[in-house]
Amino acid sequence: MFDAKEVKKQIVAWIADYFRNNASPETKAVIGISGGKDSSIVAALCAEALGKDRVLGVLMPQGEQQDIDVSFELCATLGIRYWEINIGEPVQALYSKITAAGLTLNDIATFNTPARMRMTVLYAVSGIVGGRVANTCNLSEDWVGYSTKFGDSAGDFSPLSDLTVAEVLAVGRETALPPKFIDKTPIDGLCGKTDEDNLGFTYAVLDRYIREGICDDQKIKEKIDRMHRLNLHKLNPMPVFRFNTDSRR
């Protein structure tokens, strides 16, 4: 039985311990605020663990973002300082340089580049303010590769990456956040589709398969297995060639 209240307590203590052992008393948690459940819940957990003055939000729309008002309201609700840094022009400038070099952009490049640009912005802000970047991914999305390598999958500490979506939502309900920040339907911010539309199955189905190994639809099971297998490179440490010093003898 998942005890969300206890897990939330443990996460808050873990965040406090991480900053106590890996940072100075002034070090800030830097969080990319998208308006979605994961970044909202991570921000709330960090505010409880560190105090709101040590939590900094960074809003990074790509041009126009229809639901950015949710991000503003989230920061106001938590009482955290934030900056809005629009990545629309930098992303387009990079695309222009790529095409000018004779390359043709494809879906992989256009889907992943904004996420990597956002992580670049977060680390720039972190370097300026003296911070640690929060990773806001969860286990369900990581399991099927629904994250960008060196983009939203990066960070210095990760409070939610061992929790499924259902567990993240349960933990979120134990915070002081109003339900609208927790129950907001997740969208990818690129094509306007929901995350579940893009995946082709619900998080409830995925979470059950991860935790219980049960999936009633064989085709969906095979799809999840395939996605997990193809995206293990995002989860596993980078392979490193180990030089055998004996070969020099």
Residue pairs with C-beta under 8 A, 6 or more apart in sequence:
2 167
2 170
4 167
4 170
4 171
4 173
4 174
5 174
7 163
7 167
7 170
7 171
8 45
8 171
8 174
8 175
11 45
11 49
11 159
11 160
11 171
12 45
12 48
12 49
13 49
14 159
15 29
15 45
15 46
15 49
15 50
15 157
15 159
16 49
16 50
18 132
18 157
19 27
19 29
19 49
19 50
19 54
19 132
22 132
22 156
22 157
23 132
24 130
26 54
26 130
27 54
27 130
27 131
27 132
28 50
28 54
28 55
28 56
28 126
28 129
28 130
28 131
28 132
29 46
29 50
29 54
29 55
29 56
29 131
29 132
29 134
30 56
30 58
30 122
30 125
30 126
30 129
30 131
30 132
30 133
30 134
31 39
31 42
31 43
31 46
31 55
31 56
31 57
31 58
31 133
31 134
31 136
32 39
32 57
32 58
32 59
32 60
32 118
32 119
32 121
32 122
32 134
32 136
32 152
33 39
33 40
33 43
33 57
33 58
33 59
33 71
33 74
33 75
33 82
34 71
34 136
34 189
35 65
35 67
35 68
35 70
35 71
35 74
35 184
36 184
36 186
36 187
37 168
37 169
37 172
37 181
37 182
37 183
37 184
37 186
38 136
38 137
38 138
38 160
38 168
39 136
40 74
40 172
40 177
40 181
40 182
41 160
41 168
41 171
41 172
41 175
41 177
41 181
41 182
42 134
42 136
42 159
42 160
43 55
43 57
43 74
43 75
43 78
43 80
43 134
44 78
44 172
44 175
44 176
44 177
45 159
45 171
45 175
46 54
46 55
46 134
46 159
47 55
47 78
47 79
47 80
48 175
48 176
52 78
52 79
52 80
53 81
55 78
55 80
55 81
56 80
56 81
56 82
56 83
56 125
56 129
56 131
57 71
57 74
57 75
57 80
57 81
57 82
57 83
58 82
58 83
58 85
58 121
58 122
58 125
59 68
59 71
59 72
59 75
59 82
59 83
59 84
59 85
60 84
60 85
60 86
60 87
60 117
60 118
60 121
61 68
61 84
61 86
61 87
61 88
62 86
62 87
62 88
62 91
62 114
62 189
63 86
63 88
65 71
65 189
67 184
67 187
68 84
70 180
70 181
70 184
71 82
72 82
74 181
75 81
75 82
77 177
77 178
77 181
83 125
85 121
85 125
87 114
87 117
87 118
87 121
90 117
91 113
91 114
91 117
94 113
94 117
95 105
95 110
95 113
98 105
98 109
99 105
110 190
111 148
111 190
112 148
112 149
112 151
114 190
115 147
115 148
115 151
115 152
116 148
116 150
116 151
118 151
118 152
119 133
119 150
119 151
119 152
119 154
122 133
123 133
125 131
126 132
126 133
126 156
132 156
132 157
133 154
133 155
133 156
134 155
134 156
134 157
134 158
134 159
135 152
135 153
135 154
135 155
135 156
135 157
135 158
135 159
135 161
136 152
136 155
136 158
136 160
137 147
137 152
137 153
137 158
137 160
137 161
138 160
138 161
138 163
138 164
138 165
138 168
139 160
139 161
139 162
139 163
139 164
139 167
139 210
140 146
140 164
140 165
140 203
140 206
140 207
140 210
141 147
141 165
141 195
142 153
142 161
142 234
142 235
143 206
143 210
143 224
143 227
143 228
144 199
144 206
144 224
144 227
144 228
144 231
145 227
145 228
145 230
145 231
145 234
146 195
146 198
146 199
147 153
147 234
149 233
149 234
153 234
160 168
160 171
163 171
164 203
164 206
164 207
164 210
164 211
165 203
165 206
165 207
166 203
166 204
166 207
167 207
169 182
169 183
172 181
172 182
173 179
173 182
185 194
186 194
186 195
186 196
187 193
187 194
187 195
188 194
188 195
188 198
191 198
195 203
196 202
196 203
199 206
200 220
200 223
201 217
201 220
201 223
201 224
205 215
205 217
205 220
206 224
208 214
208 215
209 215
209 221
209 224
215 221
215 224
